[in-house]
Amino acid sequence: MMHSTNQQCNSLQSIIGVFLHACNTPDAVLELLAHLGVSISPSTTSNAISNLAKESSSDIRKLRRTLLTLYAYDNLDVDLKHLVPTIENPLNTLIHLTTGSMLPVIHDIMLDDLDCAEFLWKRYQHNFNALSQDIPNIPFEKLFEIHPEDTESGLSRRKRFNAWKYASDLIKFGPPYFRKFRRDLGDPEVVDAIPVVKTSQTPLQTLDISPSSPGTNASTLEMFFLQSGVGDPNRTLGAQDPQNRVILISRDLLTIQHLRSLQTSRAEESTPWGRVQFMVVVMGLFHLKMACADAIW
């Protein structure tokens, strides 16, 4: 029992030490807390962070070899308050960084399912060599055919959901009389549900780049690909060539516009890697909801 308590104590000290390091705590404070037994020493913290970095690099290489990976990144703004202003930066203390992660592609997707970069490029509207008959022209009304309506009940799918939502609000927030119908409410109608699967993410090294333009997003992707070892072998020694496989990139709506502009500006490059031909951008569920909310308003 005493041995288990000591392990928990050491684990807590390690967590506190890494947290203090992340907060840029001065070494004098770290040494004091280490002598008090609250935290581990600065040297032990540095060793722990080095070991974590090595494990992360190993995980990145393992995930990269599968090529079944989605790269997700976002901007990170940090306000560093300086005690003494410098001549170079007397007022601006806001630092713009970029964080990224690699996520395994799940839901029974196989490597052959991603073997379609050339097929998509031939149908890309900004590809100068694309044939007009190959470029898809999908009208907006086509979206209504993704899930055909079932109107046997006399109500559309949207109306059935509205009816369920009205009953749910009445039971939860209406007069107490309706509480007794809670068990009869059930769940809303499911349409082509995506199963919930637990996954993991492998963080990449934070970049000192602000992804606010097509050029800076290109630099961001190049640095993340360099960390994971993916790239053009003719340009980067030892890089793994995705060949005809697409690489999924997840970002917000504004960055998607920047990445589309990047592909357009590089459409005349001679190599698939130079054209960023491999890139397929997907928005996250949160940004999809934002777009839906904007459309409603």
C-alpha positions in Angstrom: 0.0 0.0 0.0 2.9 2.3 0.9 4.6 1.5 -2.4 1.5 2.4 -4.4 1.2 5.7 -2.5 4.8 6.6 -3.4 4.2 5.9 -7.1 1.2 8.2 -7.1 3.2 10.9 -5.3 6.1 10.6 -7.8 3.6 10.7 -10.7 2.0 13.8 -9.3 5.4 15.5 -8.9 6.3 14.6 -12.5 3.0 16.1 -13.8 3.6 19.3 -11.7 7.2 19.5 -13.0 6.2 19.3 -16.6 3.4 21.8 -16.1 5.7 24.3 -14.5 8.1 23.9 -17.3 5.4 24.6 -19.8 4.6 27.7 -17.9 8.2 28.9 -18.2 8.6 28.9 -14.4 12.1 30.2 -13.4 14.7 27.6 -12.4 15.0 29.1 -8.9 11.3 28.4 -8.3 11.6 24.9 -9.7 14.5 24.1 -7.4 12.6 25.4 -4.4 9.5 23.3 -5.2 11.7 20.3 -5.8 13.4 20.7 -2.4 9.9 21.0 -0.8 8.9 17.7 -2.5 6.2 19.3 -4.5 7.8 18.9 -7.9 10.7 17.1 -9.6 14.0 18.8 -10.2 14.6 20.9 -13.4 17.1 18.3 -14.7 14.6 15.5 -14.2 12.0 17.5 -15.9 14.3 18.0 -18.9 15.0 14.3 -19.1 11.3 13.5 -18.9 10.5 16.0 -21.7 13.3 14.5 -23.9 11.9 11.0 -23.4 8.4 12.2 -24.2 9.8 13.8 -27.4 11.5 10.6 -28.4 8.4 8.5 -27.9 6.4 11.1 -29.9 8.9 10.9 -32.8 8.6 7.1 -32.8 4.8 7.3 -32.8 4.9 9.8 -35.7 7.2 7.5 -37.8 4.9 4.5 -37.1 1.8 6.4 -38.1 3.5 7.9 -41.2 4.4 4.5 -42.5 0.8 3.5 -42.8 -0.1 6.6 -44.9 -3.6 6.3 -43.4 -3.3 9.6 -41.6 -5.2 12.9 -41.3 -3.2 16.0 -40.5 -5.1 18.5 -38.4 -3.6 21.9 -37.4 -4.7 25.2 -35.9 -3.3 28.5 -35.0 -2.2 29.2 -31.4 -1.8 32.8 -30.1 0.2 33.2 -27.0 0.5 36.5 -25.1 3.9 36.7 -23.5 4.2 39.5 -21.0 7.7 40.9 -20.9 8.9 42.5 -17.6 11.3 44.7 -19.6 10.2 45.9 -23.1 12.8 45.4 -25.8 13.7 47.9 -28.6 12.8 45.4 -31.3 9.4 44.6 -29.8 8.4 47.3 -27.3 4.6 46.7 -27.3 3.7 43.6 -29.3 3.8 40.6 -26.9 1.4 38.4 -29.0 3.1 35.4 -30.6 1.4 33.5 -33.4 2.2 29.8 -33.5 0.7 26.7 -35.2 0.0 23.4 -33.5 -0.6 20.2 -35.4 -1.5 16.5 -34.8 -1.6 13.3 -36.8 -4.8 11.3 -36.5 -5.2 7.7 -37.9 -7.9 7.4 -40.5 -10.5 4.9 -39.2 -13.9 3.5 -40.1 -12.5 0.6 -42.2 -10.8 2.9 -44.7 -8.1 1.0 -46.6 -5.0 2.3 -48.3 -6.4 1.6 -51.7 -9.3 3.9 -50.9 -6.9 6.8 -50.9 -5.3 5.9 -54.2 -7.0 8.6 -56.3 -4.9 11.7 -56.4 -4.5 11.7 -60.2 -8.2 11.0 -60.7 -9.2 14.0 -58.6 -6.6 16.2 -60.2 -7.9 15.6 -63.7 -11.3 16.8 -62.5 -10.0 19.9 -60.6 -11.4 23.1 -62.0 -8.1 25.0 -61.7 -6.1 22.3 -63.5 -5.2 24.0 -66.8 -4.9 20.6 -68.5 -8.3 19.3 -67.4 -10.9 18.7 -70.0 -14.1 20.6 -69.7 -16.2 17.4 -69.8 -14.2 16.0 -66.9 -14.8 18.9 -64.6 -17.9 18.0 -62.5 -20.8 20.6 -62.5 -23.0 19.6 -59.6 -26.0 21.8 -59.1 -27.0 22.8 -55.5 -30.3 20.8 -55.9 -28.2 17.6 -56.0 -27.7 17.9 -52.3 -31.3 17.1 -51.7 -30.8 13.7 -53.3 -28.2 12.5 -50.9 -30.8 11.1 -48.5 -34.1 10.7 -50.3 -37.2 11.6 -48.3 -39.5 9.0 -46.9 -42.9 10.7 -46.6 -45.0 7.7 -45.7 -45.9 9.4 -42.4 -47.0 12.5 -44.2 -44.1 14.5 -42.7 -40.7 15.2 -44.2 -37.5 14.2 -42.3 -37.0 17.8 -41.2 -40.6 18.1 -39.9 -40.3 14.8 -38.1 -37.1 16.1 -36.3 -38.9 19.4 -35.5 -41.8 17.4 -34.0 -39.3 15.3 -31.8 -37.5 18.5 -30.8 -40.8 20.2 -29.8 -41.8 17.2 -27.7 -38.3 17.0 -26.1 -38.4 20.7 -25.1 -41.9 20.3 -23.8 -41.0 17.4 -21.6 -37.7 18.9 -20.3 -38.7 22.5 -19.9 -42.5 22.6 -20.0 -45.0 22.1 -17.2 -44.2 19.3 -14.7 -47.1 17.3 -16.0 -45.1 16.3 -19.2 -42.2 14.9 -17.2 -43.9 11.5 -17.1 -43.6 11.1 -20.8 -39.7 11.2 -20.7 -39.4 7.4 -21.1 -41.6 7.5 -24.2 -39.6 10.2 -26.0 -36.8 8.0 -27.4 -34.0 9.3 -29.6 -34.4 11.4 -32.8 -34.4 9.6 -36.1 -31.0 8.4 -37.3 -30.0 9.1 -40.9 -26.7 7.4 -42.1 -25.1 7.7 -38.7 -21.3 7.6 -38.4 -20.3 5.1 -35.6 -18.5 6.6 -32.7 -15.0 5.1 -32.5 -12.3 5.9 -29.9 -9.2 7.2 -31.7 -5.9 8.8 -30.7 -3.8 11.7 -31.9 -0.1 12.1 -32.2 1.0 15.7 -31.6 3.6 17.3 -33.9 6.1 19.9 -32.9 4.6 23.4 -32.6 5.7 25.8 -35.4 6.7 29.5 -35.2 4.4 30.2 -38.1 1.1 32.1 -38.4 -1.1 30.3 -41.0 -2.8 33.4 -42.2 -2.1 33.2 -46.0 -1.6 30.6 -48.7 2.2 31.0 -48.5 2.4 30.5 -44.7 0.0 27.5 -44.9 2.3 26.0 -47.5 5.2 26.5 -45.1 3.2 24.9 -42.3 2.4 21.8 -44.3 6.0 21.4 -45.5 7.3 21.6 -41.9 4.7 19.1 -40.6 5.4 16.7 -43.5 9.1 17.1 -42.8 8.5 16.1 -39.2 6.6 13.0 -40.2 9.0 12.1 -43.0 6.5 12.4 -45.9 7.5 14.2 -49.1 9.1 14.2 -52.5 12.2 11.9 -52.3 13.8 14.0 -55.1 13.7 17.0 -52.8 14.0 15.5 -49.3 16.4 12.6 -48.7 14.7 9.6 -47.2 11.1 11.0 -47.5 8.3 8.6 -48.0 6.5 9.4 -51.3 2.7 9.1 -51.1 2.7 8.5 -54.9 -1.0 8.5 -56.0 -2.5 8.5 -52.6 -4.2 11.6 -51.2 -3.4 13.1 -47.8 -6.2 14.4 -45.8 -5.9 17.9 -44.2 -8.4 19.2 -41.6 -8.7 22.9 -41.0 -11.2 25.7 -40.5 -13.1 27.3 -43.4 -10.8 30.3 -43.9 -7.7 28.1 -44.1 -9.5 25.8 -46.6 -9.8 28.9 -48.8 -6.1 29.6 -48.4 -5.2 25.9 -49.3 -7.5 26.1 -52.3 -5.7 29.2 -53.4 -2.4 27.4 -52.9 -3.4 24.6 -55.2 -4.6 27.1 -57.8 -1.3 29.1 -57.7 0.7 25.9 -58.1 -1.4 24.3 -60.8 1.3 24.8 -63.5 4.1 23.0 -61.5 5.6 20.0 -63.3 5.5 17.4 -60.4 2.5 16.2 -58.4 4.2 17.1 -55.2 4.9 20.6 -56.5 1.2 21.0 -57.4 0.1 19.9 -54.0 -1.9 17.4 -56.0 -2.1 15.0 -53.1 -4.0 17.3 -50.8 -7.7 16.8 -49.9 -9.0 19.3 -47.4 -11.9 18.4 -45.1 -13.6 20.6 -42.6 -14.2 19.6 -39.0 -17.7 19.0 -37.6 -17.5 22.2 -35.6 -16.8 24.3 -38.7 -19.5 22.4 -40.6 -21.9 23.5 -37.9 -20.7 27.1 -38.1 -21.4 27.0 -41.9 -24.8 25.7 -41.3 -25.6 28.3 -38.7 -24.4 31.1 -41.1 -26.6 29.6 -43.8 -29.6 29.6 -41.4 -29.0 33.2 -40.4 
